[in-house]
Amino acid sequence: MLIFRFPRSQPTFLFRPIYLTCLTILTRRHRIHHRNISLLTHIRPKSTAKMTTLQPPKRYLDHINECDSFPHVDIPQLPHIADAPVDYYSLLLPSDPRPHGFIPSNVVSQMPWTADFVVSTTGKLPRTVQLLDTSHGSDTAAACNASFAKLIDLAQQQGLFPKTLGRKPKGEDFRVMGALNYQGKGGLVQMRRSAAPLFGIANRGSHMTMFTRSKETGDLKVWVPRRNRNLATYPGMLDNTVAGGVKAEESPLECIIHESDEEASLPEDFVSKHVKAVGAVTYVTQTGSGGGQDTQSEVGGYDRGLCVSDVIYVYDLEIPAGQAETVVPKPQDDEVEQFYLWDVETVQEAMRNGEFKPNCAVVMVDFFVRHGIITEDNEADYMEIVTRLRRPIPVPTTATSLV
């Protein structure tokens, strides 16, 4: 097979016309089958950036700033401040004074609130949206869920917040993190996943990085997937090996195990045996706040001005010695286009070129810190990076019981 190699020192896009011309000549002269041409087009230099204009390379801290874009202020105090830059309302659940989300005033003014919610009078402090218990204590969690579902259905029927409400399937719910265990029944307070950013509740996700080590040098190689180019959000961008939102009824580990099968064709028993929980990454996004987050709000599909807290549970899966050639991720659903096995330098190049989905780049930064690739000795922003990877989020993370 003929392989085209390009100089690493030159931008890939400069050689694209030459590359396509060579393929055309090969096709005409040698009648290469279309399937073989498809294989040829996947042979590319290590950099896969689609550069249309020359832009400065992204630093590790740039990736964190892109996701952790909400100003570092006391967010729970914003509903109490009359002249706050943006008017946020606290989302309050029944019998619980702790705010579980923060809703911008433009969302509050557009939302078709039902009688199950009490919105504080304009100009009154603190600004609150109080969810009532329509069950009067008999099953508070179920009543909350029904109230959220009714409101979200009504908003969608009226065509409100199309960017946000149209992002995920109707049947997939996120739990309200830290909500009370009402009456000790263990019922979960939850809402439709697509609506969670509108209410400012914390989103939960699980991301796994699968990697191998060279027998000779011990150097890392990472399995990196490219997202399907037909996806509604971040099409064609690079991702973590396996990633998904944690559904209301599942644990972060359960999410990783089933996503490993669905996205990467990895056997569940193998993943269960070898995967390791290695922590969590947290940040707070203000969608459409300028800079990188304009990408989050437009390509990612969110409406602007939302306060989105993310908790990403992080997992590593190191392929055991001797199994690197047999345990290989393969696309199974329509989420992933293909997987690449890249050395660290190639992953770093793709990150500098801005090829990674924003939150996946942050998870990769965390991976590099934990494996000693980013250190105080080689990174000027090291201390800011390690502290910003785990920003305290402004909503409760621990549930307590209310008897």
C-alpha positions in Angstrom: 0.0 0.0 0.0 1.3 3.5 -0.9 1.6 5.7 2.2 1.9 9.5 2.1 4.0 11.1 4.7 4.1 14.9 5.4 6.7 16.9 7.3 5.7 17.3 11.0 7.0 20.9 10.9 4.4 22.2 8.4 0.6 22.6 8.9 -1.3 19.7 7.6 -3.8 21.8 5.6 -1.0 23.0 3.2 -0.6 19.5 1.9 -4.3 18.6 1.6 -4.5 19.6 -2.2 -1.4 17.6 -3.0 -2.8 14.6 -1.1 -6.1 14.7 -2.9 -4.4 15.1 -6.3 -2.3 12.0 -5.7 -5.3 10.0 -4.7 -7.1 11.1 -7.9 -4.1 10.0 -10.1 -3.9 6.7 -8.3 -7.6 6.1 -8.8 -7.5 6.8 -12.5 -4.3 5.0 -13.3 -4.6 2.0 -11.1 -8.3 1.7 -10.6 -8.1 1.5 -6.8 -11.3 0.2 -5.3 -13.3 2.7 -3.3 -12.8 0.7 -0.1 -9.0 0.9 -0.5 -9.3 4.7 -1.0 -11.2 4.9 2.2 -8.3 3.2 4.0 -5.8 5.5 2.4 -7.7 8.6 3.6 -7.3 7.4 7.2 -3.5 7.4 6.8 -2.6 10.8 8.0 0.1 12.7 9.9 -0.2 12.6 13.6 -1.8 16.0 13.8 -5.5 15.9 12.7 -6.3 19.5 13.2 -8.7 21.0 10.7 -7.0 24.4 10.4 -8.7 27.1 8.3 -6.8 30.0 9.9 -3.7 30.1 11.9 -4.5 30.4 15.6 -2.3 30.5 18.7 -1.9 27.0 20.2 -4.1 26.3 23.2 -2.4 26.0 26.6 -3.6 23.5 29.2 -5.0 26.4 31.2 -7.0 27.6 28.2 -8.9 24.3 28.2 -9.8 24.7 31.8 -10.8 28.3 31.3 -13.1 27.2 28.5 -15.1 25.0 30.8 -14.6 26.7 34.2 -15.8 30.0 32.9 -18.2 31.2 35.6 -16.6 34.1 37.6 -15.0 32.9 40.8 -17.5 34.6 43.1 -19.7 33.4 45.9 -22.5 32.0 43.6 -25.0 31.2 46.4 -24.9 34.9 47.4 -25.9 36.2 43.9 -29.7 35.8 44.5 -29.2 38.0 47.6 -27.5 40.9 45.7 -29.7 43.6 44.3 -27.1 44.9 41.8 -25.5 41.6 40.8 -24.1 41.6 37.2 -26.7 38.8 36.4 -29.8 38.2 38.3 -29.9 34.5 39.4 -32.7 32.8 41.2 -32.1 30.0 43.7 -33.9 26.8 43.0 -35.3 25.5 46.3 -36.8 22.0 46.9 -39.5 21.3 49.5 -38.4 21.6 53.2 -34.8 22.3 52.2 -33.2 25.8 52.5 -30.2 24.8 50.4 -30.2 26.1 46.8 -29.9 23.1 44.4 -29.5 25.3 41.3 -29.2 28.8 40.0 -31.5 30.0 37.2 -30.8 33.3 35.3 -33.5 35.9 35.3 -34.1 35.6 31.5 -35.0 31.9 31.9 -37.2 32.7 34.9 -39.1 35.3 32.9 -39.7 33.0 29.9 -40.4 29.7 31.8 -44.2 28.9 31.9 -44.3 28.2 35.6 -47.1 26.1 36.9 -48.9 26.4 40.2 -46.4 23.9 41.6 -43.7 26.6 41.7 -43.6 29.9 43.6 -41.4 32.6 42.1 -40.4 35.5 44.3 -41.7 38.9 43.5 -39.6 41.0 41.1 -37.3 43.2 43.2 -37.6 41.1 46.3 -34.5 39.6 47.8 -33.4 36.8 47.8 -34.6 35.8 44.4 -36.0 32.3 44.6 -38.0 29.7 42.8 -39.6 27.4 45.4 -40.9 24.0 44.3 -43.9 22.9 46.4 -44.7 19.5 47.6 -48.0 18.6 46.0 -48.1 15.3 47.8 -48.2 17.0 51.2 -45.5 14.7 52.5 -46.8 11.4 51.3 -44.2 11.0 48.5 -42.2 14.2 48.1 -39.7 12.9 45.6 -42.3 11.6 43.2 -44.3 14.9 43.5 -41.1 16.9 42.6 -40.4 14.7 39.6 -44.0 15.1 38.3 -43.8 18.9 38.7 -40.5 19.1 36.9 -41.8 16.9 34.1 -45.0 18.8 33.6 -43.2 22.1 33.5 -40.5 20.9 31.0 -43.2 19.4 28.7 -45.1 22.7 28.7 -41.9 24.7 27.9 -41.1 22.3 25.1 -44.6 22.4 23.7 -44.3 26.2 23.5 -41.0 26.0 21.7 -39.0 27.6 24.5 -35.3 27.1 24.9 -34.9 25.0 21.8 -31.0 24.8 22.0 -31.1 23.3 25.4 -34.3 21.2 25.5 -33.5 19.6 22.1 -30.2 18.1 23.1 -30.9 14.7 24.7 -33.6 12.0 24.6 -36.8 12.6 26.5 -36.6 9.5 28.5 -33.1 10.1 30.1 -33.1 11.8 33.5 -30.5 13.3 35.7 -30.8 13.2 39.5 -30.8 16.5 41.5 -27.4 16.0 43.2 -27.6 16.3 47.0 -31.4 16.4 47.2 -32.9 15.2 50.5 -33.8 11.6 51.0 -37.4 12.5 51.7 -39.2 10.4 54.3 -36.2 8.0 54.1 -37.9 6.3 51.1 -34.8 6.6 48.9 -36.7 8.1 46.1 -34.6 10.2 43.8 -35.5 13.8 42.8 -34.7 13.9 39.1 -35.5 15.8 35.9 -35.0 15.4 32.2 -31.3 15.5 31.3 -31.7 18.2 28.6 -33.5 20.5 31.0 -30.9 20.3 33.8 -28.8 23.3 32.6 -31.9 25.5 32.6 -32.3 24.9 36.3 -28.6 25.1 37.1 -28.4 21.7 38.9 -25.2 19.8 38.9 -24.6 17.4 36.0 -22.9 14.1 36.6 -20.7 12.4 34.0 -18.2 9.5 33.9 -15.1 9.6 31.7 -12.6 6.8 31.2 -9.1 7.0 29.7 -7.8 3.7 28.3 -4.1 3.4 27.8 -1.2 1.1 27.2 2.5 1.2 28.1 5.5 0.3 25.9 7.3 -2.8 27.1 10.6 -1.3 26.2 10.3 2.3 27.4 7.2 2.4 29.6 5.9 5.3 27.6 2.1 5.8 27.5 -0.2 5.5 24.5 -3.8 6.6 24.8 -6.9 5.4 23.0 -8.6 8.5 21.6 -12.0 8.4 19.8 -13.3 10.8 17.2 -16.9 11.7 17.6 -19.3 10.9 14.7 -19.4 13.9 12.4 -23.2 13.7 12.3 -23.7 14.2 16.0 -25.7 17.3 17.1 -23.1 18.4 19.6 -19.3 18.6 19.0 -19.4 16.7 15.7 -16.0 15.3 14.6 -14.2 16.4 17.7 -11.9 14.1 19.8 -13.3 12.6 23.0 -12.1 10.5 26.0 -12.0 6.8 25.4 -15.4 6.2 27.0 -17.7 8.9 28.4 -21.3 9.4 29.2 -23.8 11.2 31.4 -24.7 9.3 34.6 -28.4 8.6 34.6 -30.5 9.2 37.7 -30.8 5.6 38.7 -27.2 4.5 38.1 -23.8 4.9 39.7 -20.8 6.4 38.0 -19.1 3.0 37.7 -22.2 1.4 36.2 -22.3 4.2 33.7 -18.7 3.5 32.6 -19.3 -0.2 32.3 -22.3 0.0 30.1 -20.9 2.9 28.0 -17.7 0.9 27.5 -19.7 -1.8 25.8 -22.0 0.5 23.9 -19.4 3.0 22.6 -16.2 0.9 22.4 -17.3 -2.8 22.3 -15.3 -3.5 25.4 -16.5 -6.5 27.4 -18.2 -5.5 30.6 -16.4 -8.2 32.7 -13.0 -7.0 31.4 -13.8 -3.4 32.3 -15.2 -4.3 35.7 -12.0 -6.2 36.5 -9.5 -3.6 35.3 -11.0 -0.1 35.6 -9.9 2.1 38.4 -11.7 5.1 39.9 -9.1 7.9 40.2 -11.1 10.9 41.4 -13.3 13.6 39.9 -13.0 16.8 38.0 -15.4 19.7 38.8 -16.0 23.1 37.2 -18.8 25.7 36.7 -19.7 27.0 33.3 -21.4 30.2 32.3 -22.6 29.5 28.8 -22.0 32.1 26.2 -19.7 34.1 28.6 -17.3 34.9 25.8 -14.1 33.3 24.5 -14.2 29.5 24.6 -17.6 29.2 26.1 -19.2 30.7 23.0 -18.2 27.4 21.5 -19.8 25.6 24.4 -23.1 27.4 24.0 -23.3 27.3 20.2 -21.7 24.0 19.2 -22.6 22.3 22.5 -26.2 23.4 22.0 -26.9 25.4 25.3 -28.8 28.6 25.5 -26.7 31.5 26.8 -26.2 32.7 30.3 -26.8 29.4 32.1 -24.9 28.4 35.3 -23.9 24.8 34.7 -22.0 22.8 37.4 -20.3 19.7 36.2 -19.0 16.7 38.2 -17.0 14.3 36.1 -16.0 11.0 37.8 -12.7 10.0 36.3 -11.6 6.4 35.6 -8.4 4.9 34.2 -8.1 1.6 32.4 -4.6 0.4 31.8 -4.5 -2.6 29.4 -2.5 -5.3 31.1 0.9 -6.3 29.6 0.4 -8.8 26.9 -3.2 -7.8 26.0 -2.5 -4.5 24.2 -3.0 -6.1 20.8 -6.1 -8.1 21.7 -8.0 -5.6 23.7 -8.9 -2.9 21.2 -11.8 -0.5 21.3 -14.1 -0.6 18.3 -17.1 1.7 17.5 -20.4 0.0 18.1 -23.1 2.7 18.3 -23.4 5.9 16.2 -21.4 8.0 18.8 -17.9 7.2 17.6 -16.4 7.4 14.1 -13.1 5.7 14.9 -10.4 5.2 17.6 -6.7 6.2 17.4 -3.9 4.8 19.6 -1.7 7.9 20.1 1.5 8.6 22.0 1.4 11.5 24.5 3.1 13.9 22.0 0.3 13.4 19.5 -2.4 13.9 22.1 -0.7 17.1 23.2 -0.6 18.3 19.6 -4.3 17.7 19.1 -5.0 19.6 22.4 -2.9 22.5 21.3 -4.9 22.6 18.0 -8.2 22.6 19.9 -9.4 19.3 18.5 -10.9 17.9 21.8 -14.4 18.4 23.0 -13.9 21.0 25.8 -14.7 18.9 28.9 -12.8 15.9 27.5 -9.7 18.2 27.1 -10.0 19.0 30.8 -10.2 15.3 31.7 -7.0 14.7 29.6 -5.3 17.5 31.5 -6.2 15.8 34.7 -4.8 12.5 33.3 -1.5 14.2 32.4 -1.2 15.7 35.9 -1.9 12.3 37.6 0.7 10.5 35.4 3.5 13.1 35.8 3.3 14.4 32.3 2.4 17.9 33.5 4.6 18.9 36.5 5.7 22.1 38.3 9.0 21.7 36.4 7.6 21.9 32.9 4.4 23.9 33.2 4.3 27.5 34.4 0.6 27.4 35.2 0.9 24.1 37.2 -0.5 25.3 40.5 -3.5 27.1 39.0 -4.2 24.0 36.8 -4.3 21.5 39.7 -6.5 23.8 41.9 -8.9 24.7 39.1 -9.4 21.0 38.1 -11.5 20.6 41.3 -13.4 23.8 41.8 -16.0 23.6 44.6 -19.4 23.7 43.0 -22.2 25.9 44.4 -24.8 23.2 45.1 -25.1 20.4 47.6 -23.3 17.2 46.7 -24.4 15.1 49.7 -28.0 13.9 50.4 -29.3 13.8 53.9 -32.5 12.3 55.2 -35.6 14.2 56.2 -37.8 12.1 58.5 
